[in-house]
Each structure stands twice: as structure tokens, then as C-alpha cells.
Amino acid sequence: MTSEPDIVIIGAGAAGIGAARRLAGSGLSTVVLEALPRPGGRGFTREISGMAIDLGCGWLHSADRNPWVGIAEELGIAIDRRRNAWGSQYQDLGFPPSDHIAAQTEFGAWSERITDAPPASDIAAEALDPNGCWTNYVQALSGYISGDELERISAKDYAAYDEASTEYNWRAPNGYGALITAALPQNQALHLATRVEGISLDGRRATLETSAGTLRPRAVIVTCSTNVLSGSTIRWPSALDPWREAARRLPLGNNEKIYLEITGDSPFEPETHLIGDPRDATTGSYYIMPLGMPVIECFLGGAGARKAATDGAAAAYERATDQIVKLFGSSVRGNLRPLAASDWAGTASVGGGYSHALPGQRDARDILARPFDNRLFFAGEATHATDFSTAHGAYKSGRRAAEEAIAALTADISGAVAG
Ligand SMILES: Cc1cc2nc3c(=O)[nH]c(=O)nc-3n(C[C@H](O)[C@H](O)[C@H](O)COP(=O)(O)OP(=O)(O)OC[C@H]3O[C@@H](n4cnc5c(N)ncnc54)[C@H](O)[C@@H]3O)c2cc1C
């Protein structure tokens, strides 16, 4: 590996790949270091029995303005533009229409209060209806959207995302993770299974100690998740304490996915959806036969995802199967078998689902996105002001950080020439 490149990008997730794409052709030598043995980060498509199973991001949110759509077109990768089935409950199983309407109305009213009359405390839970009957339902949705309970969510941060996002959610049938990975420029040096263990700054270069030796780049683009930034897997100079403190104020919530394979003759219908138990804040959300694949995707958020991480995959499969059996009847038990499960909380170089701002801490996103000393540049989903928690927000942040690095290094060269 080149020991003195111009730029090192830490992390080959959507942000790192966004940065690498912007740097390709810039004339600056670039090395990408990735702790995992694969690129993509939280974009992770596993190929199982010929099916593309996304264990991380799956939906191209705000698809009408999502840069991954254009990249897919450029790479000849298919995009499925069908509407999703999230809001529906297949055959009203376990969720009669009157309850469904009442629950959705309560969520809608909470969401409106968050934007139009946000609580002074900035605690999203304080916009809940104190007499509401569907608080657990609203909490379950908060788990899917933000990865945590409303008591720990900034109302302003939630509203900023909500206002900026559009109603278009598309998919990449061959996997969102596969699309992200395919976008990595071929001519860029990528070192997998290479962990950055320490960063120090002296003279005009940064020193990166890695599991494969030392590198001394002129600039570094850091794309690690906020839990990695605030944690202890990397030794940081104390000058970066304000950035690490900002990361602490933007923790990752918990989000996990479990896939069950459908075998034999079953009553399941493609592209349908159900919520397991709308009165349980830890319930799974079940997408049946997405894109026609013989699987059920169970999405867990907040308390439900924490429970899965604590209890382990076997218990999580069992719980998901029990919820589905309760809705469809005991005959479907024989149709379901465990296929794949994520463990984002247990992946040391990620450490959770996606970032949310704690109440009163929305400003931490701007702080985290600031460059340090024109040598360290910060990207990653958490640094995007409105598209945080998404793969397109991560991508855009990577491009922004790359542009900052190019400007800094170019100014450096012109300064040196002039001097
Ligand atoms: C279950 C789940 C479902 C999701 N669903 C969606 C969705 O439908 N749509 C959507 O848009 N988003 C979704 N997301 C969020 C989306 O996946 C992320 O926001 C995005 O992928 C984050 O990209 P990133 O580059 O910021 O971070 P990451 O993908 O985490 O990339 C950072 C990389 O840095 C590496 N790294 C960390 N430490 C080191 C080190 N010391 N040395 C070297 N490398 C290091 C990590 O291994 C990682 O690969 C989902 C996430 C989860 C977990």
C-alpha cells in the first residue's frame, strides 16, 4: 500500500464510495481503508440461493432526488419504481380497519405536532397524545424510522428529515448494497480487512496506524459511524474531542432485519405487508415476498431491534415466526424457515442502525461535518443535515467531504508554489 498518498478515506460504505467517486480523476492519489472484509458498510447485499438479500439499506428513499438512481442508470443497474406496501395490513389480519385508521390518525397527528407545534423541550415523546390509545404503535414506527424511542429523539431533527424527504421509495432488485458496491471506482486502491487503529497529526501530514502498517496521507476523509467515532476502537488526538462529543450526541439507534424463507404451498402473496402486533412497541414489520422473492423480510427498530440483538438470532427468528403464525394460522409454521439475520449492533466497525439526534442536540450534525485543520474531513450519514440515516445522505456527504479535501489540498499546492 502507498505509504504517503494524498488522501486516505476511512470506510468503504456509501459515504466513502461517494468520496472515492468524487476523487477519481482529481489527480490526487487516494487509498480507501475498510475494516470489514467487504465494501459497502451498512449497504450489504447477500446473495443467497440466487436471491439478493439486503441486510442493511434496501429502499432508495426520496428516490426522485436520490443520486443512487442516476448512478444505477449510469451502471446499467435496474431500479424497481413500484409503490411500497408499508401502510397496508394484508387482509386486515390482526388490525381491523377501524383500529388501523385510528392508529394512523394518531401517528399523523403526532407527526403534525412535531412540525407545526414542536415541544419546547425538543423531546419528540412530548408531542404524543397523553390520552392516545396507539402510543405503542407510534413508538414502533419511531423505532423503524429513527431506531429509538421518542423519549430520546430530537423533535427538530425528526421534522427536518420529514420535511426534506419525498414520497418516492424505489428498490434495486439486485440489491441496494450491490449497487453501492458496484459504484466504487475500479482504479482506486481499496484495502479490505484493514482497520485504522490510531490517528495522529504532526507536521503537515496525518499518521494512520492500521492493522496493515502505517500511512502518512496529506488529508483523511473519516466516514465511520457515530458510534465508532465516539467509541474506543480508534485512538484519536484530543484535538478531536469536540467532533467525538458531537458524535455522542448523534448515537446510532437499533435497526436489524431478519429474513424467513417461504417453502412449499403457502397463503403468502407477493408485495404485501403486515405489522405483527400494532399494540406492541417492539413488533416486527413484515414485508411479504418483496419483489416476488420467496421470503418474508422482518424489519425491527428501537426496542424490538435491541431485543433481537440481546436475545440472539435463533430467538429473533422464533419470535418473528410466532407473530406470523398468530396472524396466518398454525399451518404456515411449516412453510417458514430461518434464512438470514443482520447484526449491526454486534458489528464492531458499525455498532448500530443509523443516527438520530438526542433532544436538543440537532446542531451536532453541523459540528460533526466541519473539517479539522484542513486535514481531516468528516462524512457519513450522520453529517447530512436532512438526509441523515440514509444511503443517499451518506453518499452526498462523501462527495461534500471530497470537495473540501480537494479545495484544501489544491490551495496547499498553490500556496507552496507561490511561497
Ligand atoms: C437495518 C438497516 C436498514 C436500513 N435501511 C435503509 C434504507 O432502506 N434506505 C436507506 O437509504 N438507508 C437505510 N439504512 C441506512 C443506511 O444503510 C446508512 O445510512 C448508510 O449505508 C451509511 O453509510 P455510511 O457510509 O455513512 O456508513 P457505513 O456504511 O457504516 O460505512 C462506514 C464504513 O467504515 C468502516 N470502518 C469503521 N471503522 C473503521 C476503521 N477503524 N478502519 C477502517 N474502516 C472502518 C465500516 O466498516 C464501514 O464499512 C439502513 C440501515 C440499517 C442498519
The ligand as an SDF file (V2000), in Angstrom:
LIG
                    3D

 53 58  0  0  0  0  0  0  0  0999 V2000
  -31.1580   -2.4970    9.0330 C   0  0  0  0  0  0  0  0  0  0  0  0
  -30.9070   -1.2090    8.2670 C   0  0  0  0  0  0  0  0  0  0  0  0
  -31.8050   -0.8180    7.2800 C   0  0  0  0  0  0  0  0  0  0  0  0
  -31.5850    0.3580    6.5550 C   0  0  0  0  0  0  0  0  0  0  0  0
  -32.4460    0.7000    5.5630 N   0  0  0  0  0  0  0  0  0  0  0  0
  -32.1960    1.7840    4.7950 C   0  0  0  0  0  0  0  0  0  0  0  0
  -32.9750    2.0530    3.6360 C   0  0  0  0  0  0  0  0  0  0  0  0
  -33.9090    1.3010    3.3010 O   0  0  0  0  0  0  0  0  0  0  0  0
  -32.6450    3.1430    2.8830 N   0  0  0  0  0  0  0  0  0  0  0  0
  -31.5900    3.9540    3.1880 C   0  0  0  0  0  0  0  0  0  0  0  0
  -31.3180    4.9200    2.4580 O   0  0  0  0  0  0  0  0  0  0  0  0
  -30.8220    3.7140    4.2860 N   0  0  0  0  0  0  0  0  0  0  0  0
  -31.0840    2.6440    5.0740 C   0  0  0  0  0  0  0  0  0  0  0  0
  -30.2670    2.3430    6.1250 N   0  0  0  0  0  0  0  0  0  0  0  0
  -29.1900    3.2950    6.4780 C   0  0  0  0  0  0  0  0  0  0  0  0
  -28.0110    3.2240    5.5070 C   0  0  0  0  0  0  0  0  0  0  0  0
  -27.6500    1.8730    5.3240 O   0  0  0  0  0  0  0  0  0  0  0  0
  -26.8520    4.0130    6.1030 C   0  0  0  0  0  0  0  0  0  0  0  0
  -27.2810    5.3260    6.4390 O   0  0  0  0  0  0  0  0  0  0  0  0
  -25.6650    4.1540    5.1380 C   0  0  0  0  0  0  0  0  0  0  0  0
  -25.3960    2.9360    4.4970 O   0  0  0  0  0  0  0  0  0  0  0  0
  -24.4610    4.6320    5.9310 C   0  0  0  0  0  0  0  0  0  0  0  0
  -23.3490    4.7940    5.0970 O   0  0  0  0  0  0  0  0  0  0  0  0
  -22.0050    5.4220    5.6940 P   0  0  0  0  0  0  0  0  0  0  0  0
  -21.0130    5.3540    4.6210 O   0  0  0  0  0  0  0  0  0  0  0  0
  -22.3060    6.7180    6.3430 O   0  0  0  0  0  0  0  0  0  0  0  0
  -21.6000    4.4540    6.9070 O   0  0  0  0  0  0  0  0  0  0  0  0
  -21.1780    2.9200    6.8570 P   0  0  0  0  0  0  0  0  0  0  0  0
  -21.9630    2.1980    5.8420 O   0  0  0  0  0  0  0  0  0  0  0  0
  -21.2330    2.4430    8.2720 O   0  0  0  0  0  0  0  0  0  0  0  0
  -19.6770    2.9600    6.3550 O   0  0  0  0  0  0  0  0  0  0  0  0
  -18.5970    3.2370    7.2150 C   0  0  0  0  0  0  0  0  0  0  0  0
  -17.5460    2.1830    6.9630 C   0  0  0  0  0  0  0  0  0  0  0  0
  -16.4070    2.4840    7.7750 O   0  0  0  0  0  0  0  0  0  0  0  0
  -15.8230    1.2600    8.1590 C   0  0  0  0  0  0  0  0  0  0  0  0
  -14.9780    1.4880    9.3270 N   0  0  0  0  0  0  0  0  0  0  0  0
  -15.3600    1.8300   10.5860 C   0  0  0  0  0  0  0  0  0  0  0  0
  -14.2990    1.9000   11.4020 N   0  0  0  0  0  0  0  0  0  0  0  0
  -13.2200    1.6340   10.6430 C   0  0  0  0  0  0  0  0  0  0  0  0
  -11.8280    1.5660   10.9250 C   0  0  0  0  0  0  0  0  0  0  0  0
  -11.3530    1.7700   12.1450 N   0  0  0  0  0  0  0  0  0  0  0  0
  -10.9690    1.2650    9.9050 N   0  0  0  0  0  0  0  0  0  0  0  0
  -11.4420    1.0500    8.6440 C   0  0  0  0  0  0  0  0  0  0  0  0
  -12.7560    1.0850    8.3420 N   0  0  0  0  0  0  0  0  0  0  0  0
  -13.6380    1.3930    9.3210 C   0  0  0  0  0  0  0  0  0  0  0  0
  -17.0230    0.3960    8.4710 C   0  0  0  0  0  0  0  0  0  0  0  0
  -16.7080   -0.9830    8.4740 O   0  0  0  0  0  0  0  0  0  0  0  0
  -17.9940    0.7780    7.3610 C   0  0  0  0  0  0  0  0  0  0  0  0
  -17.8810   -0.0750    6.2430 O   0  0  0  0  0  0  0  0  0  0  0  0
  -30.4480    1.1610    6.8430 C   0  0  0  0  0  0  0  0  0  0  0  0
  -29.5390    0.7490    7.8200 C   0  0  0  0  0  0  0  0  0  0  0  0
  -29.7660   -0.4180    8.5330 C   0  0  0  0  0  0  0  0  0  0  0  0
  -28.7600   -0.8240    9.5750 C   0  0  0  0  0  0  0  0  0  0  0  0
  1  2  1  0
  2  3  1  0
  2 52  2  0
  3  4  2  0
  4  5  1  0
  4 50  1  0
  5  6  2  0
  6  7  1  0
  6 13  1  0
  7  8  2  0
  7  9  1  0
  9 10  1  0
 10 11  2  0
 10 12  1  0
 12 13  2  0
 13 14  1  0
 14 15  1  0
 14 50  1  0
 15 16  1  0
 16 17  1  0
 16 18  1  0
 18 19  1  0
 18 20  1  0
 20 21  1  0
 20 22  1  0
 22 23  1  0
 23 24  1  0
 24 25  2  0
 24 26  1  0
 24 27  1  0
 27 28  1  0
 28 29  2  0
 28 30  1  0
 28 31  1  0
 31 32  1  0
 32 33  1  0
 33 34  1  0
 33 48  1  0
 34 35  1  0
 35 36  1  0
 35 46  1  0
 36 37  1  0
 36 45  1  0
 37 38  2  0
 38 39  1  0
 39 40  1  0
 39 45  2  0
 40 41  1  0
 40 42  2  0
 42 43  1  0
 43 44  2  0
 44 45  1  0
 46 47  1  0
 46 48  1  0
 48 49  1  0
 50 51  2  0
 51 52  1  0
 52 53  1  0
M  END
$$$$
